[in-house]
Amino acid sequence: MLTRPAPAPTDAAGRLRADFVEWMQGLDAGWVTATPGLGRPAQLTALGNGVVPQQAARALRLLAPPFPRCPRCAAA
């Protein structure tokens, strides 16, 4: 879900901006980009190696078998 306007995709030098990637992945602003000590290359690496939360949730719903109800819990 997009909850804020998209930042510009590239900087003045035409390079991909990490805050744009963060936005595209649906992460909160600063989730990666506000981490102290991480420069742009490390931010992009972290984002590239990360999991998009919406995709992970959907994959779990599709791939995980339904959890059977506990017989003891159902009887209570």
NORLINBEL-V188539 format. One record per run of one state. SS is the DSSP state (a for helix, b for strand, c for the rest). FROM is the first residue (numbers start at 1). TO is the last residue. If there is no record, write none. Layout:
<<SS FROM TO> <SS FROM TO>>
This chain:
<<c 1 9> <b 10 10> <c 11 15> <b 16 16> <c 17 17> <a 18 24> <c 25 39> <a 40 49> <c 50 52> <a 53 63> <c 64 70> <a 71 75> <c 76 76>>
